[in-house]
Structure formats: C-alpha cells, structure tokens
Amino acid sequence: MLEGRQRHDWSLASSMMAVFANAHRDPKRSRLLRPSDFDPFAKRARPVKTDVSVLKDVFIDRRMPSVASEVAP
C-alpha cells in the first residue's frame, strides 16, 4: 500500500516537474521533457539485443525476423 501511494505521489510530482521544466526550457537547445524523465518508478524500455543477421534480414532482404529469435537471450 505504501508503494502504491509513493507511485501515485511521484506521478503527480513528476507531471508538475515536467510542466515546469518545459515552460522554462529553450526549445532550440533541449528536447521536450516527459513526466517519465522525472519519475523514479517509470520503467525504462531496454533495447533488444540481436545479431547483425537481423539487420541484414530487415534492410537487405526486406523481411521481418521472427519474434522468437528476438526474445532469445
């Protein structure tokens, strides 16, 4: 229950921080900030590690690789 409360509080606080930061940023020098940039509970998407053969399949052979080969470690 405490973790749920913390997540809720951080979601509100991070939204306010994102609004404040975006209001005072220089659009020519920095990117648009999202609330997940300030939220410590936000999950970061991990890049999928694949072999170079997947790039060959996609960009040279023009076919999509199977999902099972992407999930395998």
Secondary structure, DSSP 8 states (H G I E B T S, - for coil): -HHHHHHHHHHHHHHHHHHHHHHTS-TTTS----GGGT-TTS---------HHHHHHHHTS-----HHHHH--
